[in-house]
Amino acid sequence: MIAIATVLFAFPLGFFLRNRLSAYVAYVAIFGYCFTFQLVYLMRSWVGDHSQAFPADPNAWPFGYLIVTAGIYVVGNLLVALGHRVGSKRRNRAVDLDPVK
């Protein structure tokens, strides 16, 4: 779910919002909501004896899940930065309206 939200929202937020900080804050808010929903869904599945996302041992740390979600978060922030860069270049492009020189 967080991967889908990252693909759908990260680049467009950076592209359409002029303020880079507001684009990052909006992405963090969307990511946080989706992360919480996904975590609750996976925890319910884990309690029901499915150990696909988390280890079966409750004392073991789920480092695999941490690495994957952190990687998606980093990629999302990079997409916001890329979207902002592309959007600012497009907004700042000068147009020469005087064709005769």
N, C-alpha and C positions, 0 to 999 in steps of 0.2 A: 504494500500500500504506500509506503513512503517513497519507494522508487517511482511509482506512477505519479505521485504528487510532485516529485522532483522534476520528472520529465515534463509534466503539464504546466508547472507554474514557475520554475526557477528562471529560465531564460526570458519568458515574457515579462516577468516582474522587473528584471534588470533592464529590459528594452524599453518598456513603456513608462516606468517611473523615472522622473528626472533626478530625484534625490537618491543617491546610492544607499544612504543609510536607511531610508524608508523601504527600499527594495529588500535590503537584508533583513530588516525587522519583519516585514511581511512574510518573507520566506521562512524565517525562524518560527513565526506564529503558525503558519500552515504546517511546517514540518513537525512542530511540537504537538499539534492536534492530531495529526495522522499517526505520529509515533505512539502517542498515548492510546489511541484506538487500536492500533496494531498490537501493542504490548498486552493490552487487556484480552484481545482475541487469542493471542498465542498462550497467555497464561491460563486461560480457560481450557484450551486444548491440552496444555501440559498437565493440568490437574486431572484431566480425563485420561491419563496414561498415554499420551502421545509425546514422544521425545524427539520430534523432528527439529524444532528450533532451539530447545534447551536440553541440556543433558538430563538423563533420568535420575542421576544422583542429585538431591537437593543441596548438597554441600559443595558441589563443583561449580565453578564460575563459568558462565556462558560467554567465553571470550570470542567464539566464532560469531555469535550474534552481535557482540560489541564491535567487532572489526567490520562486519558488513554494514551495520547502520552508520558507523562513523565514516566509512568510505562513501556511502550515499550522501551523507551530510556535506562532506568535503566537495564532492562532485557538484552538488546543488549550489554551494557557495561559489564555485568556479563558474558555473553556468550563469549565476546572477551577475558576476563580474564581467563575463563575456557579453551578456546581453546589454549591460550598461555601456560597455565600450562601443559595441556596434550601434546602439541607439544614440549615444552622444556624437559619434562620428556622422551619423545620418542627420541629426538635428543641426550640427554645426557646419555642414557642407555649404560652402558659398556658391551662389548661383550668379553668373554673370548675365545680367539682363541687357547689356549694351553690346550687341553683336558686331557693331561697326567700330573699328579703331583706326 
